[in-house]
Amino acid sequence: MVHREPLKGIFVPLVTPFTADGDIAIDALESLANQVLDEGATGLVALGTTGEPAALDSDEKRAVLDVCAAVCRARDATLIVGAGDNNTRTTAAALHALGSRPEVAAALVPVPYYTRPSEAGVLAHFTELAATSPVPLIIYHIPYRTARSLSAHTLRHIGLLPAVVAVKYAIGGIDADTIDLLGDLPPEFTVLAGDDQFFSPLLALGATGGILATAQLTTAPFVATAAAWAAANNTVARDLGAGLARVAAAAFREPNPTVIKAVLHAQGRIPAPDVRLPLLPAAPEVVEQTMKLLAELPQAHSAHPQSTRQPPHRTWCS
């Protein structure tokens, strides 16, 4: 049986940076991974939605995973990998393949999309996966992408399955099911905020962390927000969380990760802002607004000292 270990902290789903020629910018990916860990992130998410996995071929996915695994191994950080689709058998095969990588702490597996199974079908899907997966599972609950909502009752049943350790909770808000779920969680099952805009309120309700795309733009304030809620420093937590919510609202005005990539490029952290079709580049005014809100964030310092084991970060110019 897979060892269940509660997850907490800030996990950053990295973009897949490209060169001006359209190849994966391996050095930029490695540098970005180290930067977010330097600022206090608990771990990385490889091949999440933010990494554009649907636009990568198998060799490119392997290259991304190799980089993230190497960084997490060197830094003793947690590695989560996006895996699975709306087919139970192919998802099981993808999870089986992750079993050959000892660095993988968990797989982020979406609720089956497009086919829209019943809630009983979703439970059966994860029951099958949990019975055979060599790695722990994080349920990715994002109904505005999957077209399948899940009740707190169903999520509790999934959370009791062997190998299931958490849910990435991204329902686009906070509703009665959110309150119900967080008020009565299965043992060793945690909720990770998956909507950046609702990160701070979910922490206040009992979430233990988040998988947050905008945390790669500025990681330390997310870490500080989590620390402030944990310490019952509510005023600081609310102020930091409000600022981060404004940044998230701006960054997600256009499809993810278009704005995030443009901001990272403007910060000199990746060599190009490019995304792959069918995504289009972000509008300049949206990028400018996001950067303005980033600059207005309250100052925050990570509770974790910067590592001295890594080489200096590169800056890419164009």
C-alpha positions as CSV (number, residue, x, y, z in Angstrom):
1,M,0.0,0.0,0.0
2,V,1.2,3.5,-0.8
3,H,2.3,5.5,2.2
4,R,-0.1,8.4,3.0
5,E,1.5,11.5,4.2
6,P,-0.4,14.8,4.7
7,L,0.7,17.5,2.4
8,K,1.1,21.2,3.4
9,G,2.8,24.2,2.1
10,I,3.2,26.1,-1.2
11,F,3.6,23.9,-4.3
12,V,4.4,25.8,-7.5
13,P,3.2,24.5,-10.9
14,L,5.9,25.7,-13.2
15,V,5.5,27.0,-16.7
16,T,7.4,25.3,-19.5
17,P,9.6,28.1,-20.8
18,F,10.5,28.1,-24.5
19,T,13.4,29.6,-26.4
20,A,12.8,32.0,-29.2
21,D,13.1,29.0,-31.5
22,G,10.3,27.2,-29.8
23,D,12.4,24.6,-27.9
24,I,12.1,24.0,-24.2
25,A,14.5,26.3,-22.4
26,I,16.0,23.7,-20.0
27,D,18.3,26.1,-18.2
28,A,15.5,28.6,-17.6
29,L,13.2,25.8,-16.2
30,E,16.0,24.7,-13.8
31,S,16.6,28.3,-12.7
32,L,13.0,29.0,-12.1
33,A,12.6,25.8,-10.1
34,N,15.5,26.8,-7.8
35,Q,14.2,30.3,-7.4
36,V,10.8,29.3,-6.1
37,L,12.4,26.9,-3.7
38,D,14.9,29.6,-2.6
39,E,11.8,31.7,-1.6
40,G,10.3,29.0,0.6
41,A,8.1,26.8,-1.7
42,T,7.7,23.3,-0.3
43,G,7.8,21.7,-3.7
44,L,7.2,21.8,-7.4
45,V,4.5,20.6,-9.7
46,A,5.7,19.4,-13.1
47,L,3.3,19.0,-16.0
48,G,0.4,20.8,-14.4
49,T,-2.0,22.8,-16.5
50,T,0.4,25.8,-16.2
51,G,3.1,23.8,-17.8
52,E,1.1,23.4,-21.1
53,P,1.4,19.6,-21.1
54,A,-1.3,19.2,-23.8
55,A,1.1,21.1,-26.1
56,L,4.2,19.0,-25.3
57,D,5.3,15.8,-27.0
58,S,6.4,12.8,-25.0
59,D,10.1,13.7,-25.2
60,E,9.4,17.2,-24.0
61,K,7.3,16.0,-21.1
62,R,10.2,13.6,-20.2
63,A,12.7,16.5,-20.3
64,V,10.5,18.7,-18.1
65,L,10.1,15.9,-15.6
66,D,13.8,15.1,-15.6
67,V,14.7,18.7,-14.7
68,C,12.1,19.0,-12.0
69,A,13.1,15.6,-10.5
70,A,16.8,16.5,-10.5
71,V,16.1,19.9,-8.7
72,C,13.8,18.3,-6.1
73,R,16.3,15.5,-5.5
74,A,19.1,18.0,-5.0
75,R,17.0,20.3,-2.8
76,D,15.1,17.6,-0.8
77,A,11.9,19.2,-2.1
78,T,8.5,17.6,-2.8
79,L,7.8,16.8,-6.5
80,I,4.2,16.5,-7.7
81,V,3.5,15.4,-11.3
82,G,0.4,16.1,-13.3
83,A,-0.9,12.8,-14.7
84,G,-4.0,11.3,-16.2
85,D,-7.0,12.0,-18.4
86,N,-10.6,11.0,-18.7
87,N,-9.8,7.4,-19.3
88,T,-9.3,5.2,-16.2
89,R,-7.0,2.7,-18.0
90,T,-4.7,5.2,-19.6
91,T,-4.5,7.1,-16.3
92,A,-3.6,3.9,-14.4
93,A,-0.8,3.4,-17.0
94,A,0.5,6.9,-16.5
95,L,0.6,6.4,-12.8
96,H,2.4,3.1,-13.2
97,A,5.1,4.9,-15.2
98,L,5.6,7.4,-12.4
99,G,6.5,4.5,-10.1
100,S,9.9,4.3,-11.7
101,R,10.8,7.8,-10.5
102,P,11.6,7.8,-6.8
103,E,11.5,11.6,-6.6
104,V,7.8,11.7,-7.3
105,A,5.9,12.3,-4.0
106,A,2.4,12.4,-5.5
107,A,0.5,12.6,-8.8
108,L,-2.0,15.3,-9.5
109,V,-4.9,13.5,-11.2
110,P,-7.9,15.4,-12.6
111,V,-11.5,14.4,-12.2
112,P,-12.4,12.9,-15.5
113,Y,-13.4,15.6,-17.9
114,Y,-15.6,15.9,-21.0
115,T,-17.2,12.5,-20.5
116,R,-18.9,13.8,-17.4
117,P,-19.3,10.7,-15.3
118,S,-21.7,10.7,-12.4
119,E,-20.3,11.3,-8.9
120,A,-20.5,7.5,-8.4
121,G,-18.5,7.1,-11.6
122,V,-15.8,9.5,-10.4
123,L,-15.6,7.6,-7.1
124,A,-15.3,4.3,-9.0
125,H,-12.6,5.9,-11.2
126,F,-10.4,6.9,-8.2
127,T,-11.2,3.7,-6.4
128,E,-9.6,1.8,-9.3
129,L,-6.6,4.1,-9.5
130,A,-6.0,4.1,-5.8
131,A,-5.9,0.3,-5.7
132,T,-3.0,0.1,-8.1
133,S,-1.1,3.4,-8.1
134,P,2.5,3.2,-7.0
135,V,2.4,6.9,-5.9
136,P,0.0,8.9,-3.7
137,L,-2.8,10.7,-5.4
138,I,-4.0,14.3,-5.3
139,I,-7.4,14.7,-6.7
140,Y,-7.6,17.7,-9.0
141,H,-11.2,19.1,-8.6
142,I,-11.7,21.9,-11.0
143,P,-15.3,21.7,-12.3
144,Y,-15.1,24.8,-14.6
145,R,-12.7,22.7,-16.7
146,T,-14.0,19.2,-16.1
147,A,-17.8,20.0,-16.2
148,R,-18.2,17.7,-13.2
149,S,-19.0,19.1,-9.7
150,L,-18.4,16.9,-6.6
151,S,-20.2,17.2,-3.3
152,A,-18.4,17.2,0.0
153,H,-19.8,13.8,0.6
154,T,-18.2,12.3,-2.5
155,L,-14.9,14.1,-1.8
156,R,-14.8,12.5,1.7
157,H,-15.4,9.1,0.2
158,I,-12.5,9.6,-2.3
159,G,-10.4,11.0,0.5
160,L,-10.8,7.7,2.5
161,L,-9.3,5.7,-0.4
162,P,-5.9,4.2,0.1
163,A,-3.2,6.3,-1.6
164,V,-5.4,9.4,-1.8
165,V,-3.7,12.2,0.2
166,A,-5.2,15.5,-0.8
167,V,-7.5,17.4,-3.2
168,K,-6.4,20.4,-5.2
169,Y,-9.6,22.4,-4.6
170,A,-10.3,24.8,-7.5
171,I,-14.1,25.3,-7.8
172,G,-13.9,29.1,-8.6
173,G,-15.1,30.2,-5.2
174,I,-16.2,29.2,-1.7
175,D,-19.6,27.6,-1.3
176,A,-21.5,25.4,1.2
177,D,-19.7,22.3,0.1
178,T,-16.4,24.0,0.7
179,I,-17.4,24.7,4.3
180,D,-18.9,21.2,4.7
181,L,-15.7,19.5,3.4
182,L,-13.2,21.6,5.5
183,G,-15.4,21.1,8.6
184,D,-15.1,17.3,8.5
185,L,-12.0,16.0,6.6
186,P,-11.0,12.3,6.5
187,P,-7.9,11.5,8.5
188,E,-4.6,12.4,6.8
189,F,-6.5,13.9,3.9
190,T,-5.8,17.6,3.2
191,V,-7.2,20.4,1.1
192,L,-4.8,22.4,-1.1
193,A,-6.1,25.7,-2.5
194,G,-6.1,25.5,-6.3
195,D,-7.6,28.9,-7.2
196,D,-5.0,31.5,-6.5
197,Q,-7.6,34.2,-5.8
198,F,-9.1,32.1,-3.0
199,F,-5.9,30.9,-1.4
200,S,-6.0,33.0,1.7
201,P,-9.7,32.4,2.5
202,L,-9.2,28.7,2.1
203,L,-6.3,28.8,4.5
204,A,-8.5,30.6,7.0
205,L,-11.0,27.8,6.7
206,G,-8.5,25.0,7.2
207,A,-6.6,24.3,4.0
208,T,-3.0,23.3,4.5
209,G,-1.5,25.1,1.6
210,G,-1.9,25.5,-2.1
211,I,-0.9,24.6,-5.7
212,L,-0.7,28.1,-7.1
213,A,0.5,29.2,-10.5
214,T,1.1,32.9,-9.6
215,A,3.4,31.8,-6.8
216,Q,6.2,31.5,-9.3
217,L,5.9,35.3,-9.9
218,T,6.6,36.0,-6.3
219,T,6.8,33.0,-3.9
220,A,7.7,34.5,-0.6
221,P,4.4,36.4,0.0
222,F,2.5,33.1,-0.4
223,V,4.7,31.4,2.1
224,A,4.3,34.3,4.5
225,T,0.5,34.3,4.1
226,A,0.4,30.6,5.0
227,A,2.7,31.2,8.0
228,A,0.6,34.1,9.2
229,W,-2.6,32.1,9.2
230,A,-0.8,29.2,11.0
231,A,0.4,31.7,13.6
232,A,-3.1,33.3,14.0
233,N,-1.6,36.6,12.8
234,N,-4.9,37.4,11.1
235,T,-4.3,41.0,10.2
236,V,-1.0,40.3,8.4
237,A,-2.6,37.2,6.7
238,R,-5.6,39.2,5.5
239,D,-3.4,42.0,4.1
240,L,-1.1,39.7,2.3
241,G,-3.9,37.5,1.0
242,A,-5.8,40.5,-0.3
243,G,-2.8,41.7,-2.3
244,L,-2.2,38.2,-3.7
245,A,-5.8,37.9,-4.7
246,R,-5.6,41.1,-6.7
247,V,-2.5,39.8,-8.5
248,A,-4.3,36.5,-9.3
249,A,-7.4,38.2,-10.6
250,A,-5.2,40.2,-13.1
251,A,-3.1,37.2,-14.1
252,F,-6.1,35.1,-14.9
253,R,-7.9,37.7,-17.0
254,E,-6.5,35.8,-19.9
255,P,-6.0,32.0,-20.3
256,N,-3.3,30.5,-18.0
257,P,-0.3,30.6,-18.4
258,T,-0.2,33.5,-21.0
259,V,0.1,36.3,-18.5
260,I,2.4,34.5,-16.1
261,K,4.8,33.7,-18.9
262,A,4.8,37.3,-20.1
263,V,5.5,38.6,-16.6
264,L,8.3,36.0,-16.1
265,H,9.8,37.2,-19.3
266,A,9.5,40.8,-18.3
267,Q,11.2,39.9,-15.0
268,G,14.1,38.4,-17.0
269,R,13.5,34.9,-15.7
270,I,12.6,33.1,-18.9
271,P,14.0,33.8,-22.4
272,A,10.6,34.2,-24.2
273,P,7.0,34.8,-23.3
274,D,5.8,32.4,-25.9
275,V,2.9,29.9,-25.5
276,R,1.8,27.3,-28.0
277,L,-1.4,27.3,-30.0
278,P,-4.3,27.3,-29.4
279,L,-3.1,29.8,-26.7
280,L,-2.3,33.3,-27.8
281,P,0.1,35.8,-26.2
282,A,-1.4,37.9,-23.4
283,A,-2.5,41.5,-24.1
284,P,0.2,44.0,-23.0
285,E,-2.2,46.0,-20.8
286,V,-3.1,42.9,-18.8
287,V,0.6,42.1,-18.3
288,E,1.3,45.7,-17.3
289,Q,-1.6,45.6,-14.7
290,T,-0.3,42.4,-13.3
291,M,3.2,43.7,-12.9
292,K,1.8,46.9,-11.3
293,L,-0.1,44.9,-8.7
294,L,3.0,42.7,-8.0
295,A,5.0,45.9,-7.3
296,E,2.3,47.0,-4.8
297,L,2.4,43.8,-2.7
298,P,3.3,44.3,1.0
299,Q,6.9,43.2,1.6
300,A,7.2,39.7,2.9
301,H,10.1,37.5,3.6
302,S,10.1,33.7,3.4
303,A,10.4,31.8,6.7
304,H,13.0,29.6,4.9
305,P,16.6,30.8,4.4
306,Q,17.8,30.8,0.9
307,S,19.8,27.8,-0.2
308,T,23.5,28.2,-0.7
309,R,23.9,25.0,-2.7
310,Q,22.7,26.4,-6.1
311,P,24.6,28.5,-8.7
312,P,23.6,32.1,-9.2
313,H,20.4,32.6,-11.3
314,R,20.7,33.5,-14.9
315,T,18.8,36.4,-16.4
316,W,17.7,36.3,-20.0
317,C,17.5,39.4,-22.1
318,S,15.9,39.9,-25.4
